[in-house]
């Protein structure tokens, strides 16, 4: 069993109004050194697969097919743990 | 002004119903009772849309907008047949969540993101008819301005520069948000959509996706009837397409 952590975020070229609003709020609260805030999604999956590579490959296919919209979003996949 | 109602006995309309659709009955009512067409609901688990001339994917929150609006609905069993129907030239109208489903399914290019304001916007807006050259606008005049309700949180149309250029050069932008006098301004853009886009066609011009709700303004009792021009265009188109 593998645990995959997938982050889906708006592509860099796309304005992120949620991140911008949050950045403004942080600035008003006195957090001066924060230059940018981007907000995305974290998706965790438990995957039964024969190998770490298989688990990662399945997670990537899931992103391409459903989890991320290629028009607006980028994704990153990380297999963070494995247990018997 | 009375709406132009051209009943076509043979026009069969199918309204797709996903879990979370909530404008399905509005569309059904307008088509059946105001415009006197044959209309049936099609549950999303059906594998075939059956014998229909027009498929409508209505507004709502299919699957509660889980993941992204339209992202899960587009894999419902019925969608395979809708894609087949559309590719064969069948008429498909996606309204609001229906537009989102059409973009997710790849039948229309681009995507609909969170409104620029981050707020759900529910109000009447003005849209300008940009082309008469479609089954959905053939009874409207190019440049005519419709007053029509919107109600969405994710209607901010986005596409690559290349795609936007293609939509513009192929005359596939059907409606644009505008001022009441027709001027296209940033202030009249309720959600931040690229080029003030409110509705687009596929390359075959038989699939229209639009954020505004024509079914909510096709009966004077509901406060307006500008939307009936879109449905009546479809009926006129269908009547012309059927040999006498």
Interface residues (C-beta under 8 A of the other chain):
Chain A: X10 X14 X17 X18 X21 X66 X67 X69 X71 X72
Chain B: X67 X68 X71 X72 X75 X103 X104 X109 X110 X111 X113 X114 X115 X116 X117 X118 X158 X159 X160 X192
